[in-house]
Amino acid sequence: MRAVALEIPHLWKFVSHARAEVERALTTFTPSVRAATVMTASELIENAMKYGEEVPGLLTIHLRLQADTDRITIEVANGALTRERVHQLEERLDEIAASTNREELYMNRIRTLLENPAEKGGLGLYRIGFEGGFDLTCTFTDSIVTVTAVRGVHEHGNV
């Protein structure tokens, strides 16, 4: 089993280091699985940078990757002071989980963002679901939100 555990300061310059560590841990996987996993980890870390907050129980962003011959799991945890923001995240993840056509969700989000330049965000989660082939869930406990992304190691046609 391959594993990575990182504490990432809330500074953008550390995102590339995290990407490199995930890439390095997956050298035995196919290029497309590696690319999907690195993209997913990166998107989740970037979301934690943008929307996360330092809270007493978590002053950094935590990344945990576990990969074996059957499954890849990525967990990214960060602080969140308001339940409202977490509720928005949960709604997006529920929408992705319920979808029978993740490509359509992704393309609809792109169209929405192009048609409404003032609207921001939300594309990365749809990208993870469609391009990365990951299933997403989250938990929220003691002001810490943890997003978990899981996929099988088999190839997906979206990457």
TORDO-91469 format. One record per residue (C-alpha): residue number from 1; x, y, z; residue in three letters. Coordinates in steps of 0.02 Angstrom, whole numbers, plus 50000, padded with zeros to 5 digits. Each point is the difference from the previous one (the first is absolute). Layout:
{pado NUM,{X,Y,Z},Ala}
...
This chain:
{pado 1,{50000,50000,50000},Met}
{pado 2,{50058,50177,49961},Arg}
{pado 3,{49963,50137,50124},Ala}
{pado 4,{50032,50186,50015},Val}
{pado 5,{49958,50111,50148},Ala}
{pado 6,{50037,50186,49990},Leu}
{pado 7,{49964,50154,50103},Glu}
{pado 8,{49988,50145,49878},Ile}
{pado 9,{50010,50180,50060},Pro}
{pado 10,{49869,50120,49932},His}
{pado 11,{50125,50065,49872},Leu}
{pado 12,{49981,49970,49813},Trp}
{pado 13,{50184,49962,49974},Lys}
{pado 14,{49976,49833,50090},Phe}
{pado 15,{49870,49934,49876},Val}
{pado 16,{50133,49950,49872},Ser}
{pado 17,{50096,49905,50135},His}
{pado 18,{49843,49902,50045},Ala}
{pado 19,{49969,49959,49816},Arg}
{pado 20,{50178,49936,49983},Ala}
{pado 21,{49983,49890,50154},Glu}
{pado 22,{49839,49922,49934},Val}
{pado 23,{50080,49972,49830},Glu}
{pado 24,{50153,49921,50080},Arg}
{pado 25,{49892,49880,50103},Ala}
{pado 26,{49912,49936,49844},Leu}
{pado 27,{50146,49960,49885},Thr}
{pado 28,{49942,49819,49978},Thr}
{pado 29,{49826,50053,49941},Phe}
{pado 30,{49953,50037,49820},Thr}
{pado 31,{50027,50178,49938},Pro}
{pado 32,{49812,50032,49988},Ser}
{pado 33,{49964,49939,50177},Val}
{pado 34,{50147,50102,50064},Arg}
{pado 35,{49939,50156,49906},Ala}
{pado 36,{49822,49980,50066},Ala}
{pado 37,{50062,49978,50178},Thr}
{pado 38,{50120,50147,49993},Val}
{pado 39,{49864,50111,49925},Met}
{pado 40,{49877,49946,50134},Thr}
{pado 41,{50120,50030,50143},Ala}
{pado 42,{50046,50168,49926},Ser}
{pado 43,{49819,50056,49979},Glu}
{pado 44,{49958,49949,50179},Leu}
{pado 45,{50153,50088,50071},Ile}
{pado 46,{49962,50156,49897},Glu}
{pado 47,{49820,49999,50066},Asn}
{pado 48,{50067,49986,50177},Ala}
{pado 49,{50114,50149,49965},Met}
{pado 50,{49858,50105,49929},Lys}
{pado 51,{49860,49955,50120},Tyr}
{pado 52,{50085,49928,50153},Gly}
{pado 53,{50043,50090,50160},Glu}
{pado 54,{50120,49971,50141},Glu}
{pado 55,{49906,49934,50151},Val}
{pado 56,{50069,49951,50171},Pro}
{pado 57,{49991,49814,49959},Gly}
{pado 58,{50082,50019,49829},Leu}
{pado 59,{50122,50138,49956},Leu}
{pado 60,{50056,49921,49835},Thr}
{pado 61,{49921,49903,49858},Ile}
{pado 62,{50019,49812,50021},His}
{pado 63,{50019,49887,49849},Leu}
{pado 64,{49996,49812,50014},Arg}
{pado 65,{50018,49885,49850},Leu}
{pado 66,{49985,49811,50005},Gln}
{pado 67,{50019,49897,49843},Ala}
{pado 68,{50005,49813,49976},Asp}
{pado 69,{49970,49884,49854},Thr}
{pado 70,{49812,50024,50006},Asp}
{pado 71,{49959,50172,50068},Arg}
{pado 72,{50063,50177,50023},Ile}
{pado 73,{49938,50109,50143},Thr}
{pado 74,{50042,50183,50024},Ile}
{pado 75,{49946,50097,50154},Glu}
{pado 76,{50024,50186,50018},Val}
{pado 77,{49953,50082,50165},Ala}
{pado 78,{49991,50185,50040},Asn}
{pado 79,{49916,50116,50122},Gly}
{pado 80,{49828,50075,49969},Ala}
{pado 81,{49922,50122,50121},Leu}
{pado 82,{49827,50010,49921},Thr}
{pado 83,{49880,49857,49967},Arg}
{pado 84,{49927,50094,49851},Glu}
{pado 85,{50155,49977,49892},Arg}
{pado 86,{50008,49815,50045},Val}
{pado 87,{49815,49983,49956},His}
{pado 88,{50037,50071,49825},Gln}
{pado 89,{50139,49872,49981},Leu}
{pado 90,{49885,49859,50055},Glu}
{pado 91,{49869,50053,49874},Glu}
{pado 92,{50127,49996,49857},Arg}
{pado 93,{50065,49830,50054},Leu}
{pado 94,{49823,49931,50013},Asp}
{pado 95,{49963,50065,49825},Glu}
{pado 96,{50155,49914,49930},Ile}
{pado 97,{49963,49837,50092},Ala}
{pado 98,{49820,49996,49936},Ala}
{pado 99,{50047,50038,49820},Ser}
{pado 100,{49993,49866,49867},Thr}
{pado 101,{50095,50116,49881},Asn}
{pado 102,{50148,50087,50080},Arg}
{pado 103,{50059,50068,49833},Glu}
{pado 104,{49836,50094,49981},Glu}
{pado 105,{50018,50073,50176},Leu}
{pado 106,{50177,50057,49959},Tyr}
{pado 107,{49951,50076,49833},Met}
{pado 108,{49848,50087,50076},Asn}
{pado 109,{50111,50078,50133},Arg}
{pado 110,{50121,50063,49867},Ile}
{pado 111,{49853,50076,49903},Arg}
{pado 112,{49933,50082,50159},Thr}
{pado 113,{50169,50077,50039},Leu}
{pado 114,{50020,50063,49821},Leu}
{pado 115,{49826,50074,49996},Glu}
{pado 116,{50015,50079,50173},Asn}
{pado 117,{50177,50070,50020},Pro}
{pado 118,{49958,50066,50175},Ala}
{pado 119,{49965,49824,50062},Glu}
{pado 120,{50154,49912,50065},Lys}
{pado 121,{50058,49827,50048},Gly}
{pado 122,{49931,49827,50006},Gly}
{pado 123,{50080,49933,49842},Leu}
{pado 124,{50137,49901,50087},Gly}
{pado 125,{49883,49880,50090},Leu}
{pado 126,{49910,49960,49837},Tyr}
{pado 127,{50169,49976,49916},Arg}
{pado 128,{50051,49875,50136},Ile}
{pado 129,{49838,49903,49975},Gly}
{pado 130,{50007,50000,49810},Phe}
{pado 131,{50182,50006,49946},Glu}
{pado 132,{50073,49918,50154},Gly}
{pado 133,{49867,49867,50022},Gly}
{pado 134,{50001,50025,50188},Phe}
{pado 135,{49849,49987,50115},Asp}
{pado 136,{49994,50140,50128},Leu}
{pado 137,{49933,50011,50177},Thr}
{pado 138,{50031,50115,50146},Cys}
{pado 139,{49985,50006,50188},Thr}
{pado 140,{49992,50150,50116},Phe}
{pado 141,{50049,49981,50182},Thr}
{pado 142,{50067,50127,50125},Asp}
{pado 143,{50024,50135,49866},Ser}
{pado 144,{50100,49882,49890},Ile}
{pado 145,{49937,49950,49828},Val}
{pado 146,{50076,49847,49920},Thr}
{pado 147,{49969,49963,49816},Val}
{pado 148,{50032,49822,49948},Thr}
{pado 149,{50026,49948,49819},Ala}
{pado 150,{49999,49814,49956},Val}
{pado 151,{50019,49906,49837},Arg}
{pado 152,{50049,49830,49939},Gly}
{pado 153,{50169,49981,49917},Val}
{pado 154,{49923,49938,49838},His}
{pado 155,{50007,50120,49853},Glu}
{pado 156,{49863,50127,49970},His}
{pado 157,{49965,50066,49827},Gly}
{pado 158,{49993,50180,50059},Asn}
{pado 159,{50184,50034,50032},Val}
